[in-house]
Amino acid sequence: MQPPRLFVLFLLSTVFTFGLSSLAKDLTPVTLYPAPSHPDLTLVDNGIANAMVVIPADLKPPARTAVTDLIIHLEKMSGAKLKQGKTATEGLITINVAIDPDNRDLFPQPLGPEGFAVKTSPTSITFAGTDNAGAAWAIYDFMERTLNIRWYWPEAHGTSLWLGTSIAESKTITVAPAHWSDEPTFRKREIWPSGGPRVHGYEVGTLHRRLRSYDSWPVRLITHAPHRWDTIYSKTNPEIFQLRGDGKRDYSMLCYGNPKTLAAYLEQIERLIADPKLAADRSISILRDNSVTVSPADIPVACVCPDCRKLWDPQGGQYGTASKVVATFVANLGREVKKRWPDLTVIYLPYKNYTYAPKDVTFPDNVEIQICGMPGLAMYKEPAVNAEEQRNIDAWQQLTNRRIQNWHYSCWPEDRTLAAYLFPDTVVEHYRANRHKTVGSFINGTANHWARQYLTLYVWMKALWNPDVNVQAVIDELVQRQFGPAAATMKTLITMQMKGWQESRWPDAAFSPKTVYEISYPRDDVKKMEALFDEAFALAEKAADPLVKARLDYLAPPLRAFFNQSAEQADGSGLKTLQLIQVAEDPVVDGKLDDNAWRDIEALPFVMATKRDNPTPQFPTTVQAVWTREGITFGFRMTEPEPDKLARDIGAATRDAARIWWDDNVEIFLDPSGRQIDYYQIIVNVNGSVADFYGKDASWDCQGIKAAAVVAADFWSLEVFIPYSAFPNATPPGTGAVWYGNFTRHRVGDHSAREYQRLNTRYAGPSNDQNAFGSLPFVER
């Protein structure tokens, strides 16, 4: 019997692009050249290595790491471990790794950065790159395209049981003659996080490398830079920092309207150019190679100085009130940089309330934009969201006359629901539409998100290499490889996960538990999905296939959490109801909670927000509520044995301070319409300072709100009056009327014992998790 020939390339007489109708339809297309004329190459013969790897002494990562990966995978397949050295050994097939972009025998068509070619000869296989990265991608492409390996999710550290890797065992490995090349469509293909405690226990960085996560684009950002400029300028130039409503300076955020801020930037650029060691210090630098960063702090711009307010757009909405403020600074900086350092590029990250491209700002040609896709790419499935995001991409591209960079979020809106949605088609459609408009993406994830989003993330990385990836072919291949006897069942489940999300349409494109669990994933559909997953386990058990069962076990936690949240959402289980009790008069808002109105009003306790195994707070908090015809008053009591340590930096006169969340505070989330599709957020600190939002839109003000707090020896208390008139679509109070909402406490001042509490929780990270909004019924008495 002849040993299996592991190849997926055809012998062709002319150059053509490897089409999606060819073999290995799940892989992205490559350019094929006429295959060399020689017999097949046997790399391993009946478990004995018949080849060795020859690598240059100066080969660097990721190419050197890819060589190690090749040797590991060949040994996993065949049991034979190939040797590596500096020179070939007579009688063995030579596997060469070369960086040789000008070699027209390897590269008949010139390729750019990260380009690669794979070519066989009678005695060798050459993995050639236009650079080190290209050489690495040649190896990984060979492993996929010829050795028939796939990497779908990360492996656990130190395990010999590979669950995310699809690899076939064969004692003899033979490769057919072939010659092909390829290069990335997008040079920026970063995915985060790749290591550290966020992904503890899994080789996520290894998976990312094998899927060609990389950034070869020359213009690169330093996130939220500059940092620590308060150590340089707070005493000499306090005016370059954001002015708060209480007259104090916020030293974590620059004032982008003050002319002296531009002068400080130019001073620092000159200083950093003169001191490369200082320039490499990301904790203070704004210079990365030849790129100057403008990336404000991770809070909204909210400076109230006259210079900023002249450029402020009160009608700019959630993503545009400060756009002209920061963009004007960037344009002025670009012009000055071009005069003084014409080889430098200014890279700017529009984000939060300065995301939208402004009008009436002209940019010089040395400014490049990396746009934050604030809703999260999953939300692009909504036509209105996609159209608005595309409009912004097009507007920024026209302003700069350059391709833009993307900062995309896989973690949004994932952080607000446990629904195990999948959106690979949405991803592919986005990159096909922007093939010539973007240089690629930084994908901002959270923790180890692969078990929940494995299909989407896998396709995402493939689409960043080439958006002509065939999603359906990927799914067909994946289910057969990973789930064997349960392939058809898992394909049905995956299809429901995709269709439920991608094909559903929400009123006003509004994300909420109601739209997720009534429109995208109705309860009956989720029950079917749960039954399918149980059936997959049964099929694996029946086939006595422990590998498939282990793979299903890996995927189980996020799917089970999804099924449970669907059930809880349907029956409202596990959520406390805060009754709003009618009283004759509104309490006096002084923070004391001693009015007659509070007598006999039940106070409900908070629990720890994210600690499922230890939900009882060390420092208890309660909330109670009363209502009249004018509005609702909420009363909070926070146990606090260390009142001197309370963080209370933001004064009562300041409204919408971006850093109020870093004070000891209480958050009030209200859905006064009862529609469960949107919400209002009000944050109040110990001083009675208020920050209020409609969703994430800080331009909304809760007109008529009153707040006051009292700090005592071992607690602090807070009263907040909220008038109905502040909400245009509020359900009127009365018998049978129900609002929805939630409440949180952030105990932050005592650094040794911080606590994050909620009245109700589903243990998700964000405070605005509407799945945890309990009912607030109006009770007359």
C-alpha positions in Angstrom: 0.0 0.0 0.0 1.3 3.5 -0.9 1.7 5.9 2.0 -0.7 8.9 1.9 0.4 12.0 0.0 -0.4 15.0 2.0 -0.9 17.9 -0.4 -3.5 20.4 -1.4 -1.9 22.0 -4.4 -2.4 21.1 -8.1 0.2 20.9 -10.8 -0.5 23.8 -13.2 1.0 25.0 -16.4 0.3 28.7 -15.9 0.2 31.2 -13.0 -3.2 31.8 -11.5 -4.8 32.8 -8.2 -5.8 29.7 -6.1 -9.6 30.0 -6.3 -12.2 29.2 -3.7 -13.5 26.4 -5.8 -10.2 24.5 -5.5 -9.2 21.9 -3.0 -8.9 23.3 0.6 -11.7 25.7 0.1 -11.5 26.8 3.7 -8.1 28.4 3.1 -7.5 31.8 1.6 -6.4 31.9 -2.0 -2.7 32.0 -3.1 -0.8 32.5 -6.3 0.3 29.2 -7.9 3.2 28.8 -10.3 4.0 25.8 -12.5 5.2 23.1 -10.2 8.8 21.9 -10.6 9.3 18.6 -12.4 10.6 16.1 -9.9 9.4 13.1 -7.8 7.5 13.6 -4.6 9.6 14.5 -1.5 9.5 12.1 1.4 10.1 14.1 4.6 9.4 11.2 7.0 9.6 7.6 6.0 7.9 5.1 8.3 8.6 7.2 11.4 12.2 8.0 10.4 13.2 11.6 9.6 14.4 11.9 6.0 14.8 15.7 6.1 16.6 18.4 8.1 16.0 22.1 8.5 18.8 24.5 7.4 18.4 28.0 8.8 20.5 31.2 8.6 22.4 32.0 11.8 20.8 35.5 11.9 17.2 34.3 11.5 15.0 36.1 14.0 11.4 35.6 15.3 8.8 35.0 14.2 10.6 32.9 11.5 12.9 31.1 14.0 9.9 30.3 16.2 8.0 29.0 13.1 10.9 26.6 12.4 10.4 25.2 15.9 6.7 24.9 15.3 7.3 23.0 12.1 9.5 20.5 13.9 7.0 20.1 16.7 4.1 19.4 14.4 6.0 17.0 12.2 7.0 15.1 15.3 3.4 15.1 16.5 2.2 13.7 13.2 4.9 11.1 12.6 6.9 10.6 15.7 10.0 11.7 13.9 11.9 14.8 15.1 13.7 16.7 12.3 17.2 18.1 13.1 18.2 21.6 12.2 21.6 23.0 11.4 23.6 25.5 9.4 24.4 23.3 6.4 22.7 20.5 4.6 23.4 16.8 5.2 23.9 14.6 2.2 21.1 12.2 1.6 18.5 14.2 3.5 15.8 16.4 2.0 16.8 20.0 2.9 14.2 22.4 4.3 15.6 25.8 3.7 14.5 29.0 5.3 15.6 32.1 3.4 15.0 35.9 3.3 15.5 36.6 -0.3 12.9 39.1 -1.8 14.9 39.7 -5.0 15.2 36.1 -6.0 13.0 35.8 -9.1 13.2 32.0 -9.1 11.4 32.0 -5.8 9.4 35.2 -6.3 8.4 35.5 -10.0 6.3 38.4 -9.0 7.8 41.0 -6.6 6.0 41.0 -3.2 5.9 43.6 -0.4 6.4 43.3 3.3 5.5 39.9 4.8 5.4 38.3 1.4 6.4 34.7 1.1 7.0 31.8 -1.4 7.2 28.1 -1.0 9.0 26.1 -3.7 10.2 22.5 -3.9 13.2 21.1 -5.8 14.4 17.5 -6.3 16.2 17.7 -3.0 14.7 20.5 -1.0 11.8 22.7 0.1 12.4 26.4 0.4 10.4 28.7 2.7 11.3 32.2 1.5 10.2 35.5 2.9 10.6 39.1 1.8 11.4 39.5 5.5 11.5 37.5 8.7 7.8 37.6 9.1 7.3 36.5 5.5 9.5 33.5 6.1 7.4 32.5 9.1 4.2 32.8 7.2 5.7 30.5 4.5 6.2 27.8 7.1 2.7 28.2 8.6 1.0 28.3 5.2 2.9 25.1 4.2 1.7 23.5 7.5 -1.9 24.4 6.7 -1.9 23.9 2.9 0.3 20.9 2.6 0.5 19.2 6.0 -3.3 19.8 6.4 -3.1 21.3 9.8 -5.5 23.8 11.3 -5.4 25.9 14.5 -8.9 26.7 15.8 -8.4 27.7 19.4 -5.5 27.8 21.9 -4.0 24.8 23.6 -3.7 24.5 27.4 -0.2 25.0 28.7 1.8 21.9 29.1 -0.7 19.5 27.6 0.0 16.7 25.1 -3.7 16.5 24.2 -4.3 19.0 21.5 -7.9 20.2 21.4 -7.8 23.3 19.3 -5.4 21.9 16.7 -6.5 19.6 13.9 -3.7 17.3 12.9 -3.6 13.9 11.3 -1.1 11.2 12.3 1.0 9.6 9.5 4.2 7.6 9.9 5.1 8.6 6.3 4.8 12.2 5.1 5.3 12.8 1.4 5.0 16.2 -0.4 4.2 16.8 -4.0 6.1 19.3 -6.2 4.7 22.8 -5.8 5.5 26.5 -6.0 3.2 29.2 -4.7 3.4 32.7 -3.1 1.3 35.1 -1.2 1.2 38.3 0.8 -1.2 39.9 3.2 -4.0 42.2 2.1 -3.8 44.0 5.4 -0.4 44.6 7.2 -1.9 45.4 10.6 -3.4 42.1 12.1 -3.0 42.4 15.8 -5.2 40.6 18.3 -5.1 41.2 22.1 -4.6 39.8 24.7 -1.9 37.4 23.8 -0.5 36.5 27.2 -0.3 37.3 30.9 -2.8 36.7 33.6 -5.8 37.6 31.3 -5.2 34.3 29.4 -3.6 32.3 32.2 -3.4 28.6 31.4 -3.6 28.8 27.6 -1.1 29.4 24.8 -3.0 32.2 23.3 0.1 34.0 22.0 1.2 30.9 20.2 -2.1 30.5 18.5 -2.1 34.2 17.4 1.3 33.8 15.9 0.2 30.7 13.9 -2.7 32.6 12.6 -0.3 35.4 11.5 -1.1 38.0 14.1 1.5 40.8 13.3 1.9 44.5 12.5 4.3 45.5 9.8 2.7 48.8 9.2 5.3 51.6 9.9 3.0 54.1 11.6 2.3 52.8 15.1 0.5 54.3 18.1 1.3 54.4 21.9 -2.1 53.9 23.5 -3.4 56.8 25.6 -0.2 58.7 25.4 1.1 60.9 26.8 1.3 59.5 30.3 2.7 61.1 33.4 3.1 64.5 32.0 1.9 65.9 35.3 5.3 65.0 36.6 6.8 67.5 34.0 4.2 70.2 33.7 1.7 70.3 36.6 3.6 73.0 38.5 5.0 75.0 35.6 2.2 74.8 33.0 -1.0 73.6 34.8 -3.1 75.3 32.0 -2.2 72.5 29.6 -4.3 70.0 31.6 -8.1 69.7 31.4 -10.1 72.2 33.4 -12.9 70.8 35.5 -16.2 72.5 36.4 -15.0 73.1 40.0 -12.0 75.0 38.7 -9.5 72.3 39.4 -7.2 70.7 36.8 -7.5 67.0 35.8 -3.9 66.0 35.4 -4.7 62.8 33.7 -6.1 64.6 30.6 -4.5 67.3 28.5 -6.4 70.5 27.5 -6.3 70.2 23.7 -7.6 73.7 23.2 -4.8 75.6 25.0 -2.0 76.8 22.6 0.6 75.9 25.3 -0.3 72.2 25.0 0.9 72.3 21.4 4.1 74.0 22.6 4.6 71.3 25.2 4.1 68.6 22.5 6.8 70.2 20.3 9.1 70.5 23.2 8.7 66.9 24.1 9.2 65.7 20.5 12.5 67.6 20.3 13.6 66.1 23.7 12.7 62.5 22.7 14.5 62.7 19.4 17.6 63.8 21.2 17.3 61.0 23.8 16.4 57.6 22.2 16.4 55.9 25.5 13.8 58.3 26.9 11.8 57.9 23.6 11.7 54.1 24.3 10.0 54.7 27.7 6.3 54.2 26.9 5.3 55.5 30.3 6.1 59.0 29.2 6.9 59.0 25.5 4.8 60.2 22.5 7.3 59.1 19.9 7.4 55.5 18.5 9.9 55.1 15.7 8.8 57.8 13.3 5.3 58.3 14.6 4.1 61.0 17.0 1.0 59.8 19.1 -2.1 61.8 19.9 -4.2 59.5 22.0 -6.0 61.1 25.0 -6.5 59.4 28.3 -9.1 56.6 28.6 -11.9 59.0 29.6 -14.0 61.4 27.6 -12.6 64.8 26.9 -14.6 67.3 29.1 -12.5 70.4 29.4 -14.5 73.5 30.2 -11.8 76.1 29.5 -12.8 78.9 27.0 -10.5 77.6 24.3 -12.1 74.1 24.3 -15.6 75.4 24.7 -15.2 77.5 21.6 -14.7 74.3 19.6 -17.2 72.2 21.6 -20.2 70.7 19.7 -23.1 70.3 22.1 -25.1 68.6 19.3 -22.2 66.1 18.6 -23.8 63.3 20.5 -22.1 60.4 22.2 -19.2 60.3 19.8 -18.8 63.8 18.6 -19.0 66.6 21.2 -15.2 67.0 21.5 -14.2 65.9 17.9 -13.4 69.4 16.7 -11.4 70.2 19.9 -9.0 67.3 19.5 -8.9 67.3 15.7 -8.0 71.0 15.6 -5.1 70.2 17.9 -4.0 67.3 15.7 -4.1 69.4 12.6 -2.1 72.2 14.1 0.4 69.6 15.5 0.7 68.0 12.1 1.5 71.3 10.4 4.2 72.1 13.0 5.7 68.6 12.8 5.9 68.8 9.0 7.9 72.0 9.2 10.4 70.8 11.7 10.6 67.0 11.2 9.2 66.2 7.8 10.0 62.5 8.2 7.6 62.1 11.2 4.0 61.1 11.0 1.3 62.1 13.5 -0.9 59.1 14.4 -4.2 60.0 16.1 -6.7 57.7 17.8 -10.3 59.1 17.7 -12.2 57.6 20.6 -15.1 58.2 23.0 -16.6 61.6 22.5 -14.1 62.6 19.8 -14.6 59.5 17.5 -16.5 61.2 14.7 -14.7 63.0 12.0 -15.3 66.8 12.4 -16.3 69.3 9.8 -14.3 72.4 9.0 -10.9 71.0 10.0 -8.1 70.6 7.4 -5.4 68.1 7.9 -1.9 68.2 6.5 -0.7 65.1 4.7 1.4 63.7 7.6 -1.6 62.8 9.8 -2.8 59.2 10.0 -5.9 58.0 11.8 -6.6 54.9 13.8 -10.4 54.8 14.3 -12.0 53.2 17.3 -15.1 51.2 16.2 -17.0 52.2 19.4 -20.1 49.9 19.1 -17.9 46.8 18.5 -17.7 45.0 15.2 -20.4 42.6 16.1 -22.9 45.5 16.1 -22.1 46.1 12.4 -24.7 43.4 11.7 -27.2 46.2 12.2 -27.5 48.2 8.9 -27.8 51.5 10.7 -24.8 51.0 12.8 -22.7 49.7 9.9 -23.7 52.7 7.7 -22.7 55.1 10.5 -19.4 53.4 11.1 -18.7 53.3 7.4 -19.6 57.0 7.0 -17.0 57.8 9.7 -14.3 55.7 8.1 -14.9 57.4 4.8 -14.9 60.8 6.3 -11.6 60.3 8.1 -10.1 58.8 5.0 -11.2 61.8 3.0 -9.9 64.3 5.6 -6.4 62.7 5.7 -6.2 61.3 2.2 -4.7 58.1 3.6 -5.9 54.6 4.4 -6.9 54.5 8.0 -6.1 52.0 10.8 -8.9 50.3 12.7 -9.2 49.7 16.4 -11.9 47.1 16.7 -13.5 45.6 19.8 -14.4 41.9 20.0 -15.2 42.5 23.7 -18.1 44.9 22.8 -21.0 44.1 23.2 -19.8 40.7 24.5 -19.2 42.3 27.9 -22.9 43.1 28.2 -24.4 39.7 27.5 -23.6 36.0 27.9 -25.3 35.2 24.6 -22.8 33.1 22.6 -23.3 35.0 19.4 -21.1 34.4 16.3 -20.6 36.9 13.5 -17.9 35.7 11.0 -19.9 36.9 7.9 -20.1 40.4 9.4 -16.4 40.4 9.8 -15.7 39.3 6.3 -18.2 41.8 4.8 -16.5 44.7 6.7 -13.0 43.9 5.3 -14.2 43.3 1.8 -15.9 46.7 1.8 -12.7 48.4 3.2 -10.0 46.4 1.3 -8.6 49.7 -0.1 -9.5 52.0 2.8 -7.8 50.4 5.8 -4.3 49.0 6.6 -5.9 46.5 9.0 -7.0 46.3 12.6 -6.0 46.0 16.3 -8.5 43.6 17.8 -9.3 44.5 21.4 -10.5 41.4 23.2 -10.8 40.6 26.9 -9.3 37.7 28.8 -9.3 34.3 26.9 -12.3 34.9 24.6 -11.6 32.0 22.3 -13.9 29.4 23.8 -16.8 31.7 23.3 -15.8 33.4 20.0 -13.6 30.7 18.4 -15.2 30.7 15.0 -15.5 34.5 14.7 -11.9 35.1 15.9 -10.5 32.4 13.6 -12.3 33.8 10.6 -11.3 37.4 11.7 -7.6 36.5 11.5 -8.1 34.8 8.1 -10.0 37.8 6.8 -7.2 40.2 7.9 -4.8 38.2 5.8 -7.2 38.0 2.9 -10.9 38.9 3.1 -11.7 36.4 0.3 -12.0 33.7 2.9 -15.0 31.3 2.4 -16.9 31.3 5.7 -19.1 28.4 4.9 -16.1 26.3 3.8 -14.4 27.1 7.1 -17.4 25.9 9.0 -17.8 22.7 7.0 -14.1 21.9 7.5 -14.1 22.9 11.2 -17.1 20.8 12.2 -15.8 17.7 10.4 -12.3 18.0 11.9 -13.2 19.0 15.4 -16.5 17.2 16.1 -16.4 14.1 14.0 -19.5 12.0 14.9 -21.2 15.2 16.1 -20.3 17.3 13.1 -23.8 17.7 11.7 -25.3 18.5 15.1 -22.6 21.1 15.8 -23.0 22.7 12.4 -26.7 23.2 13.1 -25.9 24.7 16.5 -23.2 27.0 15.0 -25.6 28.1 12.2 -28.2 29.0 14.8 -25.6 31.0 16.8 -24.7 32.9 13.6 -28.1 33.4 12.1 -29.7 34.5 15.4 -27.2 37.3 15.6 -26.3 38.2 12.1 -29.8 38.1 10.5 -31.8 39.6 13.3 -32.7 43.3 13.3 -33.4 45.4 16.4 -35.7 48.4 16.7 -33.5 51.5 16.5 -30.5 49.1 16.4 -30.6 49.1 20.2 -28.7 46.5 22.1 -30.5 45.2 25.2 -31.4 41.9 26.9 -34.9 42.3 25.3 -33.5 42.6 21.8 -31.0 39.8 22.4 -33.4 37.3 24.0 -36.6 38.1 22.3 -35.4 38.9 18.8 -32.0 37.3 18.2 -32.3 34.3 20.5 -35.9 33.7 21.5 -36.3 31.2 24.4 -37.6 28.4 22.2 -34.6 28.7 19.9 -32.2 28.6 22.8 -33.9 25.5 24.1 -33.2 23.9 20.7 -29.6 25.0 20.8 -29.2 23.5 24.3 -30.7 20.2 23.1 -28.3 20.2 20.1 -25.3 20.7 22.4 -26.5 17.8 24.7 -27.0 15.7 21.6 -23.4 16.4 20.5 -22.1 15.1 23.8 -24.3 12.0 23.4 -22.9 11.3 19.9 -19.3 11.7 21.1 -20.1 9.3 24.0 -21.8 6.8 21.6 -18.8 6.9 19.2 -16.4 6.5 22.2 -14.5 9.5 21.0 -12.8 11.2 24.0 -11.1 13.8 21.9 -14.4 15.2 20.6 -15.9 15.1 24.1 -12.9 17.0 25.4 -13.4 19.6 22.7 -17.1 20.0 23.6 -16.0 20.3 27.3 -13.8 23.2 26.2 -16.7 25.0 24.5 -19.2 24.2 27.3 -18.7 26.9 29.9 -19.7 29.9 27.7 -22.5 27.9 26.0 -23.9 26.8 29.4 -23.7 30.3 30.7 -25.7 31.5 27.6 -28.3 28.8 28.1 -28.7 29.7 31.8 -28.9 33.5 31.1 -31.6 32.8 28.5 -33.6 30.9 31.1 -33.1 33.6 33.8 -34.1 36.3 31.4 -37.3 34.5 30.5 -38.4 33.9 34.1 -36.7 36.8 35.9 -35.2 34.5 38.4 -32.5 35.6 40.8 -33.2 39.3 40.7 -34.3 41.3 43.7 -37.3 43.7 43.2 -36.9 47.2 44.6 -40.3 48.5 45.4 -40.8 52.3 44.9 -43.2 53.2 47.8 -45.5 56.1 47.5 -45.2 58.8 50.1 -47.0 62.1 50.8 -43.9 64.4 50.5 -40.5 64.1 48.9 -37.8 63.7 51.5 -35.5 66.6 52.1 -32.4 65.8 50.0 -29.7 66.3 52.6 -28.2 62.8 52.7 -29.4 62.1 56.3 -32.2 59.6 55.6 -34.0 60.8 58.7 -37.2 62.1 57.2 -40.5 60.5 58.1 -40.8 59.4 54.5 -38.1 56.8 55.1 -39.8 55.1 58.0 -40.8 51.5 57.4 -39.3 51.6 53.8 -37.5 48.3 53.1 -33.8 48.7 52.4 -32.3 46.0 50.1 -28.7 44.8 50.5 -26.1 44.8 47.8 -23.9 41.9 46.8 -20.4 41.7 45.3 -20.7 42.5 41.6 -18.4 39.8 40.1 -17.6 37.4 43.0 -20.0 34.5 42.5 -18.2 32.3 45.1 -18.1 35.0 47.7 -21.0 37.4 47.2 -21.3 39.0 50.6 -19.6 42.4 50.9 -17.3 43.2 53.8 -18.7 46.7 53.8 -22.5 46.4 53.4 -24.6 48.8 51.3 -28.4 49.2 51.1 -30.8 51.1 48.9 -34.4 52.1 49.4 -36.8 54.3 47.3 -39.9 56.4 47.6 -42.0 58.3 45.1 -44.4 61.2 44.8 -46.1 62.9 41.8 -42.9 64.8 41.2 -40.3 62.1 41.1 -38.4 59.3 42.9 -35.9 59.7 45.8 -33.3 56.9 46.3 -31.6 56.5 49.7 -28.3 54.7 50.1 -26.4 53.7 53.2 -22.7 52.6 52.8 -20.8 51.0 55.7 -17.5 52.8 55.9 -15.2 52.2 58.8 -12.4 54.4 57.2 -14.3 57.6 56.2 -11.0 59.5 56.1 -9.9 57.4 53.2 -12.9 58.1 51.0 -11.9 59.2 47.5 -13.8 62.5 46.9 -11.7 64.5 44.5 -14.5 65.8 42.3 -16.4 68.7 43.9 -20.1 69.1 43.9 -20.0 72.0 41.5 -18.5 69.8 38.7 -20.9 68.1 36.3 -20.0 65.1 34.2 -16.5 64.8 35.4 -14.8 62.0 33.5 -12.9 60.8 36.6 -15.9 60.6 39.0 -15.8 56.8 38.6 -12.5 56.9 40.4 -14.1 58.5 43.5 -16.1 56.6 46.0 -19.5 56.7 44.3 -22.9 55.2 43.7 -24.3 54.5 40.2 -28.0 54.5 39.4 -29.1 52.8 36.2 -32.7 53.3 35.1 -34.9 52.1 32.3 -37.9 54.4 32.9 -39.8 53.3 29.7 -39.9 49.7 30.8 -39.0 48.7 27.2 -35.7 47.2 28.2 -33.9 48.5 25.2 -32.1 51.5 26.6 -31.1 53.0 29.9 -29.9 56.1 31.7 -26.9 56.2 34.0 -26.3 58.6 36.9 -23.1 58.6 39.0 -23.0 60.5 42.3 -19.9 60.7 44.5 -19.5 61.5 48.2 -19.5 65.3 47.5 -22.8 65.1 45.7 -21.2 65.7 42.3 -23.2 64.2 39.4 -22.3 62.7 36.1 -25.2 61.6 33.9 -25.6 59.8 30.6 -28.2 58.4 28.2 -26.5 55.1 27.4 -22.9 56.4 26.8 -24.1 59.8 25.6 -22.7 62.4 28.1 -24.6 65.2 26.5 -27.8 64.2 28.3 -28.5 66.0 31.6 -30.9 64.9 34.2 -32.6 68.2 34.6 -33.8 68.8 38.2 -31.7 66.1 39.9 -30.8 66.8 43.5 -28.1 64.9 45.4 -26.5 65.2 48.9 -24.4 63.0 51.1 -23.4 62.8 54.7 -20.2 61.3 56.0 -20.4 59.8 59.6 -18.0 57.9 61.8 -18.6 54.5 60.3 -20.8 55.1 57.2 -21.8 57.5 54.6 -25.3 58.0 53.2 -26.7 59.6 50.1 -30.1 60.8 48.9 -30.8 61.4 45.2 -34.0 62.9 43.9 -34.8 62.3 40.2 -37.8 64.0 38.6 -39.9 62.2 36.0 -39.6 65.2 33.7 -36.0 64.3 33.1 -37.1 61.3 31.0 -39.0 61.9 27.8 -40.4 58.4 27.5 -40.9 57.5 31.1 -43.8 55.2 32.1 -46.0 57.4 34.3 -46.0 56.4 38.0 -49.0 54.5 39.5 -50.4 51.1 40.3 -49.1 48.6 37.7 -46.3 50.8 36.4 -42.9 49.2 36.4 -39.5 50.7 35.6 -36.3 48.6 35.5 -32.8 49.4 36.9 -29.8 48.5 39.0 -27.5 50.2 41.5 -23.8 49.9 42.2 -21.3 51.0 44.8 -17.6 51.5 44.2 -15.6 51.6 47.3 -12.2 52.8 46.0 -10.6 55.1 48.5 -9.4 52.4 50.8 -6.9 50.7 48.4 -6.4 47.8 50.8 -10.0 46.7 50.6 -11.7 47.9 47.5 -15.2 46.6 46.8 -17.4 46.6 43.7 -21.1 45.9 44.7 -24.5 45.8 43.0 -28.1 45.4 44.1 -28.5 42.7 41.4 -25.8 41.0 39.4 -25.3 38.4 36.7 -21.5 38.6 37.5 -20.6 40.3 34.2 -17.9 42.9 34.3 -19.7 46.1 33.2 -22.0 48.0 35.6 -24.4 48.6 32.7 -25.3 44.9 32.3 -29.0 45.2 31.5 -29.4 41.4 32.1 -29.1 42.3 35.8 -31.7 45.1 35.7 -34.4 44.2 38.3 -37.9 45.5 38.3 -38.8 48.7 40.1 -42.6 48.6 40.6 -44.5 51.6 41.8 -46.4 50.7 44.9 -49.3 53.0 46.1 -50.2 53.2 49.7 
